[in-house]
Amino acid sequence: MKRREFVTSSLLAAAVGLPAFRTVYAAAAASQIPDIQAVTGDGRDITLRGAQIRDLAAGLSGKLLLAGDAGYDDARRILNPSFDKRPALIVQPASVADVQSAVKFARAHDLLVAVKCGGHSHSGQSTCDRGLQIDLVNLREVRLDAAARRVHVAGVSRPQAAKIPVASRAAPERR
């Protein structure tokens, strides 16, 4: 076994067993991001440099998925199997700040962008080939501001999730 393979497999084994080593392995894996071919919003071919992609990943609290990563194929799929598109990058934001970072990255590189919010787009608009897909799968938050009489619902929250806090704090109906 070559030394590099040994070190990599040792780090992987440590990452599985010890939470403290997960960060070390993630950093080692992230340093090996290759340049990626992508497409702009107007169809021009561009190359995203590995360093730029690493910088994006470092600024996210959510996930950045590339082709070949665990979870990439599940994240790129939508409910309509007629559309089998392969984004260059998939960002699965964990916060509004992550969404902002992804949009800023796309704007800086003039990337084609698709937003997946449940994957229900029958026309395939929630995914793209060689662009940036922002997959809102992790944004499932419902907050009730009773004083302001407002409900804040995040990306892929289901209507049933909004009914629970509203119904539990609703004032009795007036007749």
HELIX and SHEET records of a PDB file:
HELIX    1   1 ARG A    3  GLY A   17  1                                  15    
HELIX    2   2 PRO A   19  ALA A   30  1                                  12    
HELIX    3   3 GLY A   50  ALA A   58  1                                   9    
HELIX    4   4 TYR A   72  ARG A   76  1                                   5    
HELIX    5   5 VAL A   96  HIS A  109  1                                  14    
HELIX    6   6 LEU A  136  ASN A  138  5                                   3    
HELIX    7   7 PRO A  159  ARG A  169  1                                  11    
SHEET    1   A 2 ILE A  36  VAL A  39  0                                        
SHEET    2   A 2 ASP A  45  LEU A  48 -1                                        
SHEET    1   B 4 LYS A  63  LEU A  65  0                                        
SHEET    2   B 4 LEU A  89  GLN A  92 -1                                        
SHEET    3   B 4 LEU A 132  ASP A 135  1                                        
SHEET    4   B 4 VAL A 113  LYS A 116  1                                        
SHEET    1   C 2 VAL A 142  ASP A 145  0                                        
SHEET    2   C 2 ARG A 150  VAL A 153 -1                                        
END                                                                             
